[in-house]
């Protein structure tokens, strides 16, 4: 029997919270939380999907949810007037 990936609590902008598994795609985690992350190329080159996770900028179309030591992540969405 395989162990389940660790659960991660995500604190989204505007006070939203959700729980997902370590390794889940960021875009899928956002969708399940009712959040929209803009995307452009879906290959990591345009930067439209950049989010800040605990102070580190990641491209959500090519990144997965990590397992933080605290079990929680704080996400901020980038604001770009062109996306």
C-alpha positions as CSV (number, residue, x, y, z in Angstrom):
1,X,0.0,0.0,0.0
2,X,1.5,3.3,-1.0
3,X,1.5,6.4,1.3
4,X,-0.6,9.4,0.4
5,X,1.4,12.6,-0.5
6,X,1.5,15.1,2.3
7,X,-1.4,17.5,2.5
8,X,-0.6,21.2,2.1
9,X,-2.7,24.1,3.2
10,X,-2.7,27.0,0.7
11,X,-3.6,30.6,1.7
12,X,-4.7,32.4,-1.5
13,X,-5.2,36.1,-2.0
14,X,-8.4,37.6,-0.6
15,X,-8.4,35.2,2.4
16,X,-9.3,32.0,0.4
17,X,-7.8,28.7,1.7
18,X,-7.6,25.3,0.2
19,X,-5.9,22.0,0.8
20,X,-4.2,19.9,-1.8
21,X,-1.5,17.2,-2.1
22,X,2.2,17.9,-2.5
23,X,3.1,17.5,-6.2
24,X,-0.3,18.7,-7.5
25,X,-0.1,21.1,-10.5
26,X,-0.5,24.7,-9.4
27,X,-3.1,25.5,-12.1
28,X,-5.2,22.5,-10.9
29,X,-4.9,23.6,-7.2
30,X,-5.9,27.1,-8.1
31,X,-8.9,25.9,-10.1
32,X,-10.1,23.7,-7.3
33,X,-9.9,26.7,-4.9
34,X,-11.9,28.9,-7.3
35,X,-8.9,31.0,-8.2
36,X,-7.9,32.1,-11.7
37,X,-4.2,32.2,-12.7
38,X,-3.8,33.7,-16.1
39,X,-1.8,31.7,-18.6
40,X,-0.2,32.4,-22.0
41,X,2.1,29.8,-23.4
42,X,1.6,26.9,-21.0
43,X,5.3,26.0,-21.5
44,X,6.9,28.4,-19.0
45,X,8.4,30.9,-21.4
46,X,6.0,33.8,-21.3
47,X,5.7,34.4,-17.5
48,X,2.0,35.2,-17.6
49,X,1.3,32.5,-14.9
50,X,3.9,33.7,-12.4
51,X,2.8,33.5,-8.8
52,X,4.7,34.2,-5.6
53,X,4.8,31.3,-3.2
54,X,6.1,32.1,0.3
55,X,8.2,34.9,-1.3
56,X,9.6,32.8,-4.2
57,X,8.3,33.5,-7.8
58,X,7.3,30.4,-9.7
59,X,5.7,29.8,-13.0
60,X,2.5,27.9,-12.2
61,X,2.2,26.2,-15.6
62,X,5.4,24.2,-15.1
63,X,5.5,24.0,-11.3
64,X,3.9,21.8,-8.7
65,X,2.9,22.4,-5.1
66,X,5.9,21.8,-2.8
67,X,5.7,20.4,0.8
68,X,6.7,23.2,3.0
69,X,8.2,22.6,6.5
70,X,5.2,24.4,8.1
71,X,2.6,22.5,6.0
72,X,1.3,25.9,4.7
73,X,1.9,28.1,1.7
74,X,1.0,31.7,1.1
75,X,0.3,32.6,-2.6
76,X,0.3,36.1,-4.1
77,X,-0.8,36.5,-7.7
78,X,1.3,38.7,-10.0
79,X,-0.4,41.6,-11.6
80,X,0.4,42.4,-15.2
81,X,-1.9,44.8,-17.1
82,X,-1.1,43.0,-20.4
83,X,-2.5,39.6,-19.2
